[in-house]
Amino acid sequence: MTDGIAHSKRGKNEPVLLTKIDISEAGFRSKMLIGDLNGDGRMEMLMVQADGGIDDRYVPHQVQCLTSFDLEGNLLWQTGVPDLDAGGPGSDYPAQIYDIDGDGKNEVLCVMDKKFTILDGAAGTVKKQYDLPDPEAHDCIIIANLSRNPYPQDIILKNRYNKLWAFDNDFNLLWTHSGNVGHFPWVYDFDGDGYDEVMAGYDFLNHKGQKQWACHNLEDHADCIWVADVYETPSENKQLIIGGSVTVMYDHTGNEIWRYEGSIESQHVCVGKFRKDIPGLQIAGLDRIIRGRGGNKNGKDGMFLLDAHGNEICKENRQSEGWLTIIDTVTNWDDSDLDYILAYRRGDGVLPGLYDGYLQPVFTFPVDGYVVHGDLYGMGKEQIIIYDDHHAFIFSHSQNTEKVSNRSLLQTKRLYSSTLYPGGEYN
């Protein structure tokens, strides 16, 4: 394979490059979503290009063009026309892949032509369109179960910072909520009644949109929300871990359990089992120590790690510049029984990598760019895709990519909750 990457004899902790794909036909500044769009038992790549001028980093709020590729690099379909002046990734793109009608086939949900639009995942053709409730109801798309359906079919839209609109599966308005809603509210059925509750930034809402409680003494807004049972002894209840001005953990009834204030700005958090020697789960965080200007320069960030009780375990002593790192949890990358911390968009020549619970890079990837990860081949192991405007590089821990069956792959909640501010659930 000629891929433009210098290869030597692969070391123990060097990821395997499976393929390099030309994605340039999708246009500049596209965001990648992954999911099984055609039901063949493997995922496809969906490149989402947004409108909005290049000079306004907070206007990628309508889809300009959608381009689907398979894992061999074949262009399957394209809806819309790529634009040289497309919006950039300063906030979320309003698009998700999900089987919203329960027919066993994934659709693409997006805001396009100033309407909430449902596309056929295999063909890219429009199935349904609905008017938006407000011209600014386009910051992101959240899929929830607010109606006690057998599976999530309700939709939450939001504006940038202060309002939510909730709809049923026929796009009838259920409720609205105004408040400090953060970047990407997280939904979860905490009390087991079949309805999702909504952690809308710092406000906890029931399925009717009624505020049950709010976080207290927190500034700015919620950047990232995780749901997990972090303790060594499992319980029936899960906790909420929120990154924002500081990192806090709450129970679902509104009691603050702990607060970590050893960071300047807790921009991202992620939860996993990163250390064997420490009981329970650990919480990794990304601290924006110095906010820079002019891209990813003249600033500094660093990762930190907390135990289940909010105690600091270690901090990254970063020497390079860069303040826009994104972190996430990667599980089932290899045969280890531990998770890894994925860190990318680091800046200053620091390439994307998988870090251990000592905040040391274990796997470093040889190319830079944005990153998505998932079980692309339905084989029980995750692969990692690193992409830029021109190419997508698919990496794995091993060469084996034999898919398990030809049945359509289920779109996991993490994948249908794609966001620039990764939250999640740890089960």
N, C-alpha and C positions, 0 to 999 in steps of 0.2 A: 504494500500500500504506500502510495506517495501522498503524504499528508502535510508536508512542510514542517514537521517536528523532527528534530534530531533524535535518533534512537541509539541507545547503547544496550548492552545486555541488561534486561530488566531485573532490578533489585527486588528484594522481598516486599518492600513497601511502596513499590511503584505501581500505580494503577494501569490497567490494560486499556489502551485506546482501541475500541471496537471499530469505529468508523468516523470519518469526517464528511460532513454533508454541506453542500452549498445551499444556503437559505436566502441568498441575496434577492431573489424574486419577491420576497415578502416585504421588502422596503426597509428603510432606516428606522432605528429606535423601536423595533417591535419587541413585544414581550412574549415569551413562550409559555404556553399551557400544554400539559400532556394528558392524554386520556385515550381510551380505545374508541375512536370515532366511527370506525366501520365494522366493529364487531368481530374482528378476525382473531382475537385472543392476544394481540399485541397492541401496545400504545402507539399513537401517532403524535406528531408535534403540530401544534396549532400556533402560528405566529400572529399576534394581534398588534396591528398598527393603529395608533390613535390619532385623532385630529388635534388641532390646536397648534399655534405657532411655536416654533422651536425656541423662541425667547421666553415663553411662558411655561415654566416647568410644572405648574399646577393646572394645566389644561389638557391632560390626555384623557378627557372625560367622555369621549364618544369614539366609537370604533370607526376607523376610516377604511380598514382593509383586513380581511382574515385570509390566511393562507395555510393550507394543511399539507404536511409532508409525512410520508411513512418513514420507517427507520432505515430504509435503503436510500432515502433522499428523493424519492419520486414525489413530484407535486401532484396531489390528489385533487384539490380544487382551490379556487380563489374567488372570494366574494368581495367586491369593492376594488378600488384602484389605489396602489401605493402612492404616497405623496412625499415629495422631497422635504416638505416643511412639516412633517408629522410631529406631534407632541412627544415629549420625553418622559422618562420614568421618575418624575418628581413626586408622583402619588400613584394610587392604584389605577389600573385600567379596568373599566366596567365590562368584564367578560369572565365567564366560567364554563367549564364542561361538566354536564350532569344529565342524567336521565330524569328529566322533570315530569314526564308523563307516565313513567313506569312501564313502558313497552319493551324494556330490555335493551334499548338502543340509546346511546348518549346524544343529547342535543348540545348546541352551543347557545348559551344565554348571553346577551350583550345589550348595550345601549348603542343603537345605530340609527342614523337618519332621525335623531331626536325622539326615538321611540324605544321602549323595551321590546327586544326582538328575540325570538326563538328560532334557531336555524336547525335544519336537519344535519346531524353530525357527519353523516356519510357523504352527503352531496353538497352541503353548504347553501341549500335553498331555504328561503324563508317559510316557516310553518305558521307563525303567528306574530303579530305586532300589536302593542298597546301604547296608548299615550302615556307619557310620563306625568306624575302628579304635580311636578314642579320643574321648571327649566334646569334647576341645579340638582335634581335627584339622580345623580349619575356618578357619584364618587367611587362606589364599589357595589358589588352584588353579593348578598349573603343568603344562603339557602337554609331554611329552618322548618321545623315542624311545630307550627303554632295552632294547628287545627286538629291535632290528634289523628292524623292520617297514618296509614300503615308504614309510610316512609315520608321523609321530608319533601313537601311540595310547595311550601310557602316561600315568599320572596321578601327580603328586606332591602330597600334602597336607602341611600343616605346622601346628604350633601357633605361638604368638606369636613365640617366640625360640629354642627349643632342640631341636626334634625334627621329623624328616621321616618320612613314610610313602610308599613307592613301590608302585604297583599296575600290573598289566598291563591289557589292554583288557577283560578279564572281571572286573576288580576283585579279582584274586588278589594277595595281598600278596607283593611281590618282596623288599623289604628295608626296614629302618628305619635312621635315622642320628640320633645325638644329638650336639649341638655348638652352636657359636655361629652359627646358620643365617641371621641377618640377616632382612631384610624379604621380599625376593622373590628366591630363588635363580634363577640363569640357567643354561639348558642349551644345549649346543652340542657338535657333533662336532669336537673339535679335532684328532684324529689321523686322521680320514678312514676309520675302520673300520666306519662305519655305525651305531655306537652313540653316543648323547649322553653326554658327561661333564656333571657337575653342579657349578657353582660355588655351593656351599651356604654363603653368607656368606663366612667367611674360610677354609673348608675346600673343597678340590678333590677330588671323588669320581669314581670310574669308574662305569660303568653298573651295576655290581653293588652300588654304595653303599659301596665300600671307599675309605677316605681315602688319597689319593696324596701330598698335601702340604697345608700350611697356611700362610697368611700369618703373618708374625711381627712382633712389636712393634706391634700395632695394638690400640687400645682400643675400647670400646663395641661396635658391630656394623656390618655392611655395610648401608648405606642404599640403595645403587644400584650396579648392575653393568652394564658395557658390554663388548662384544666387537668388536674392530676391528683392521685392519692400519693403524696410524697413520702409517707412514713414507712418505716421498716415493717411494721405490723399492719397489714391491710385493714381497711375499714369500709363501711358501706358508703361513706361520704367522700366526695372529692373536694379539693381545694382550688381556689382561683389564685393564680400568680400573675401579677400585673407589673409591667415595666412602664415607667413614665418619668415623672420627676425623680422618683425613687423606686425601688423594688419592694412590693408588698405582697403578703399572702393573706387571703380572707377565706373564711368558710362561707357556704352558700346562704347562711342566714344573716350575714353582715358583720360578723365578729372579725376584727383584725387579729391575726395570729402572730405575725411578726412584720417588721419593717427593717429593710437594709438601707442605710443612708450613707454608705461608704463610696458612693459614686457621684459624679457631677450630674450626669443625665443618663438614665437607664433606658437607652434607645431600643434595645432588643433583649428579650430573655428567651431561653428554651430549656426544656426539662428532659432529663434522661438519667439512665444509670451509667455514669461516666467513670465511677471509681468503685472498685471492689472493697476497699478497706474502710469505706464510710457507709454507715447504715442508711437505708432508704434511698430515695432519689436525690439527685443534685440539680441545682438551678444554675445554668450558665447565663451570664449577662454580658452586655456590650455597653461600656461606658463611653459616652462622648466627652472626653476630658477637655479638649479645646476645639470649639467649633471653628472650622476654617472658612475661607472664602475662595472663590475661584476654583470650582470643582472639588477634587479630593486632595487639595494641597493646603499647606499652612495650617493644618489642624492635626489633632491626635486623638485616637481612641484606643481602647484596650479592653480585653475580656477579663471577666472575673468569674469565680465559681463559689457558690454557696451550698451549705448542706440543707437538709430538710427543715431545719429550725432557723434558717436565715443567717447562720454564722458563716463568715468569710473563710473559705478554705485556701484560696490562692488568687493572685492577680497577675495579669500579664504585664511585664515590664517592657513595653514596646519602645523600640528605638527609632523606628521609621515614622515618617509622616503618613497621614491618611486618617480620615474621621468619618467615613461613610460605610464602614463594615456592616454586613448583614450576617447574622448567625442563625442556625437552625439545627435541629436534632436529626441525625441520620442513624437509622436502625437497620440491621440486616444487610450491611454493606459486605461483610465478610463472615467468617465463622466465629468471630469473637462473641462472647456473651455480653459485651459492653457496647454502649452506644458511642457515637462520635459527635463532636461539635463541628458542623460545617461552617466555615467562615470564608466569605468572598467579598468582592468590591473593597479590598483592603487599601489599595493605593500604594504609591511609592515603590512599585515593582514587586510587591508581596503577592504571590499567586494564590489562587483559591486552594484550600486545604481542609483535611479532616484532622481535628485536634483531639487529644485525649483529655482525661480528667486532671492532668497536670498542666493543661493549656500548652502542650507541646505538639507541633505538627507531626502526625504519623504518616499521612499520605498527602503529598503535595502534587498538584496537577500542573502540567507543563504549559498550559495556556490560561489566559485571563479572560474574564467576561462575566456575564450574569449566569446564574446557576439554577437548574431545576433538578429534582431527583425523584425517583419512583421505581417500582418494579415494572420495567418496560416490557418484559417478555413473559410475565406471569409465572416466574420460576422461583419466587420466594426470596429473591435477593434484589437489592436496589442497585440501580445504575445512576450515574450522574452525568448530566448534560451541561456543558459549558458553551455559551454561545455569544456571538457579537453580531454586528450588522451583516456579516457575510457568511459565516460558517457556524455549524454546530458540531461539537466534538462529544462523542458518546464514550464514556469511560465505565469500566466495570472492574471488580476485583479479580475476575477470572475470564477466560475466553468462552466459557460455557454460556450460551444464550438460547438454549433449546426451550421453547415455550411448552407449557404443560398441556394445553388443549387448544382447540379452535373456538372455544366458547368465549363470548364477550367478557372482557375484564371489567369488574366492578370498579366504578370511580369512587375512591376512598374520600372520606370527609376532608382530609388534609388537601387532596387535590382539587376538590370542588369548592374549597375555601382558599383559593390562591390569592395571595396578597403580598405587597411589597414589605409588609410588616408581619413576618410569619408568627402566627399563633398556633395553637394546636391542642391536642389531647394526648395524654400518655396513658395507655391501658396495660 
